[in-house]
């Protein structure tokens, strides 16, 4: 089974002065991408669905896709969620556990934008949105020592587990940065899988702690979006 996992950050218009404009996808383009997925017969699944499949305890639709968002911006609720529901898609949002209800302080030079607060997270969970961990503070795990990595991962998983009322299964490595030690420590911290950033499909033999995500940015036209999925459907190797 070939599984594309899409990576978004903010569904919104690019504000003047944005340092990282590629992190934005306009609502119109996001809607066009969802419409394309629907026309092509893609069905969204959760990571819980995918993990059940990988463990031999579940089946997947013919064309599965996982839609993900990093950081947990408020625009995920205000802009993305209505469009997702309009087209019948679910999503997974990776939260920075110690920044819930705050702003993106890990990017001090970027425009500070509001993040989802606890009440919004619970309300979205009730509407079918899945949440995962993006560490406690959005630290680059590959730059930390073993103890600091474990603290980032364990603290985040504990805080989010309390908020969500269920164990957190999946981690998104901040900045997509991971190596063998961080992958091993993610498993030690109790996660069942972790996602990075790589423009590849996932196959049945893809390392569960190095799952690939296809980044979707302000530069991803609908034609490029369609081409990526078509091209990548033919291979998912290294």
C-alpha positions in Angstrom: 0.0 0.0 0.0 1.4 3.4 -1.0 0.4 6.2 1.5 1.0 9.9 0.8 1.2 12.0 4.0 0.7 15.7 3.3 2.3 18.4 5.4 0.8 21.9 5.8 1.3 24.7 8.4 -1.0 27.7 7.9 -4.1 28.0 5.7 -4.3 31.7 5.3 -3.2 34.6 3.2 0.5 35.6 3.4 0.7 38.7 5.7 3.1 41.5 4.8 6.5 41.0 6.3 6.2 37.2 6.7 9.7 35.7 7.0 8.7 32.3 5.9 5.9 32.9 3.3 6.2 29.3 2.1 4.5 28.2 5.3 1.2 29.6 4.0 -1.3 28.1 1.6 -4.2 30.3 0.7 -7.7 29.1 1.4 -8.6 29.0 -2.3 -5.6 26.8 -3.1 -6.2 24.5 -0.2 -9.8 24.1 -1.3 -8.7 23.3 -4.8 -6.2 20.7 -3.5 -8.9 19.0 -1.4 -11.3 19.1 -4.4 -8.6 17.3 -6.5 -8.1 14.7 -3.8 -11.9 14.1 -3.7 -12.2 13.8 -7.5 -9.3 11.3 -7.6 -10.9 9.1 -4.9 -8.6 9.7 -2.0 -10.0 9.0 1.4 -8.4 10.5 4.5 -7.3 8.2 7.4 -5.8 8.8 10.8 -2.5 7.6 12.1 -4.4 5.3 14.3 -5.9 3.7 11.2 -2.5 3.4 9.6 -0.9 1.9 12.7 -3.6 -0.7 12.9 -3.0 -1.6 9.3 0.8 -1.8 9.8 0.2 -4.1 12.8 -2.1 -6.3 10.8 -5.3 -5.3 12.6 -7.0 -3.1 10.1 -7.6 -2.4 6.4 -7.1 0.9 4.4 -9.2 2.3 1.6 -7.9 2.0 -2.0 -6.4 5.5 -2.0 -5.6 6.6 1.5 -4.1 9.9 2.4 -3.2 11.5 5.7 -3.5 15.3 5.9 -1.2 16.9 8.6 -0.6 20.3 10.0 2.5 21.3 12.1 2.5 23.7 15.1 -1.3 24.0 15.7 -2.1 27.5 14.4 -5.6 28.9 15.1 -6.1 29.2 11.4 -6.2 25.4 11.3 -9.6 25.7 13.1 -10.9 28.9 11.6 -10.0 28.3 8.0 -8.8 24.7 7.4 -11.4 22.8 9.4 -14.5 24.0 7.6 -12.9 23.2 4.2 -11.8 19.8 5.4 -15.3 19.0 6.6 -16.8 20.4 3.4 -14.8 17.8 1.4 -15.1 15.0 3.8 -11.5 14.9 5.0 -10.0 14.4 8.5 -6.6 15.7 9.6 -3.9 15.3 12.2 -2.4 18.4 13.9 0.9 18.2 15.7 1.0 20.5 18.7 3.9 22.1 20.5 2.7 21.1 24.0 4.1 23.9 26.1 3.0 26.6 23.6 -0.7 25.7 23.4 -2.7 28.9 23.7 0.4 31.0 22.9 2.2 32.0 19.8 5.1 30.6 17.6 7.8 31.9 20.0 10.3 29.3 18.6 10.5 31.6 15.5 11.2 35.0 17.3 11.9 36.8 14.0 8.7 35.6 12.4 5.2 37.2 12.7 3.7 35.9 15.9 0.4 34.2 15.3 -2.0 32.6 17.7 -1.9 28.9 18.4 -4.9 26.8 19.3 -5.8 26.9 23.0 -6.9 23.9 25.1 -10.6 24.5 24.6 -10.2 24.7 20.8 -8.1 21.5 20.8 -10.8 19.6 22.7 -13.5 20.9 20.5 -11.7 19.9 17.3 -11.0 16.5 18.7 -14.7 16.1 19.2 -15.1 16.9 15.5 -12.8 14.1 14.4 -9.4 15.8 14.3 -6.5 13.7 15.6 -3.6 15.4 17.5 0.0 14.4 17.9 3.2 15.8 19.4 5.5 18.3 17.9 7.7 18.2 21.1 7.3 20.3 24.2 9.0 23.5 22.9 9.7 22.9 19.2 13.4 22.3 19.9 15.6 20.8 17.2 16.1 17.3 18.7 19.3 16.6 16.8 21.0 19.5 18.6 20.2 18.2 22.1 21.7 15.6 24.3 19.9 12.4 25.2 18.4 13.7 28.4 17.1 16.8 26.8 15.5 14.9 23.9 13.8 12.5 26.3 12.5 15.5 28.3 11.1 17.2 25.2 9.4 14.0 24.1 8.1 12.7 27.4 6.9 16.1 28.7 5.0 16.7 25.4 3.4 13.3 25.5 2.4 13.6 29.1 0.9 17.1 28.7 -1.0 16.2 25.5 -2.2 12.9 26.9 -3.8 14.8 29.8 -5.4 17.4 27.5 -6.7 14.8 25.0 -7.7 12.1 27.5 -5.8 9.4 25.5 -2.2 8.4 24.8 -0.4 10.3 22.1 0.8 7.8 19.5 2.7 9.9 16.9 5.5 12.5 16.9 6.4 15.0 14.3 10.1 15.9 14.5 10.5 19.7 14.8 12.0 21.1 11.6 11.8 17.5 10.3 15.2 16.9 11.9 15.9 13.4 13.2 18.7 10.9 13.4 19.1 7.4 14.7 19.4 8.5 18.4 16.3 10.7 18.2 14.3 7.9 16.5 15.3 5.4 19.2 14.4 7.9 21.9 11.0 8.6 20.4 10.2 4.9 20.8 11.6 5.0 24.3 9.4 7.9 25.2 6.3 5.8 24.2 5.5 6.9 20.7 4.5 4.3 18.2 5.5 6.3 15.1 7.1 9.6 14.0 7.0 11.7 10.9 9.6 13.7 9.1 9.7 15.7 5.9 10.6 13.9 2.6 8.9 14.1 -0.8 8.2 10.4 -1.0 5.3 8.0 -0.5 5.2 5.5 2.4 5.2 1.8 1.8 4.5 -1.2 4.0 8.2 -1.4 4.8 8.8 2.3 5.6 10.4 2.8 9.1 7.5 3.8 11.4 9.9 6.3 13.0 10.9 7.9 9.7 7.5 8.2 7.9 7.7 10.6 5.0 5.6 13.7 4.5 5.2 15.7 1.3 5.4 19.4 2.1 2.7 21.6 0.6 3.7 25.3 0.5 2.6 28.6 -1.0 4.5 27.6 -4.1 2.6 24.4 -4.6 0.2 25.0 -7.4 -2.7 22.6 -8.0 -0.9 21.3 -11.1 2.3 20.7 -9.0 0.2 19.1 -6.3 -1.4 16.7 -8.8 1.9 16.0 -10.5 3.6 15.1 -7.2 0.9 12.6 -6.3 1.0 11.1 -9.7 4.8 10.9 -9.9 5.3 9.7 -6.4 2.6 7.0 -6.8 5.1 5.1 -9.0 7.8 4.8 -6.4 8.4 5.2 -2.7 11.9 4.0 -2.3 15.0 5.8 -1.2 
